């Protein structure tokens, strides 16, 4: 039995079994290797996470619903091609003349959006890209029983696949529906801000391919960067602010109809 199977089986063992210091021994075993350091150790040799703190901005008025970001994300991060596995997706909001709000996202918006109503029936239409919000107070981190989901020093919420046991607790805890269970690895998967790219000084794939510049990625604190200017000069909103998760995906021109 490997380490992952051991941890998975431990979750279904009644608490009473942990007698005679067994639970303490298991914890000491888990602590021998720092979580999150396994896959990032070699990267951190050249990259100092203490010098960065990342977030993303999205200008809803600029999004045209082309789906290029969704396609680029799937290609860059080897996301399964089935139309229900996404690290990022685009939703279309249609407000009709009757005041009704219709929301759809056919195949995550990867192929664009077909017309479903006539122009006379529509009062307003806009598109909202969505992804993991990389919260400062992430509920997914709180519920993970083995510490596989964690917040990195530079602000990204990541998943250590070597530790993940596929229990789905984090998937249920995410209020933004931004996680899924990978059908091949059977571990939780989600947006990472293309962490393998940003540690090399590159932009996330979705940001790089956006034809209208609707997505902006950068540092939270410095004032002389595009993201800081975006936040300063726009009316900013976040998704579900009442949950106190402190999301780090900032939306400009966020409509009250968006959830």
PyMOL commands that set and color helices and strands:
alter all, ss='L'
color gray80, all
select helices_A, chain A and resi 3-10+15-17+22-30+37-44+49-51+60-62+68-77+106-109+119-121+139-143+169-173+195-198+205-209+226-233+241-243
alter helices_A, ss='H'
color red, helices_A
select strands_A, chain A and resi 54-59+88-96+101-104+122-131+149-151+157-159+180-181+188-189+215-219+236-237+249-252
alter strands_A, ss='S'
color yellow, strands_A
deselect
rebuild
show_as cartoon
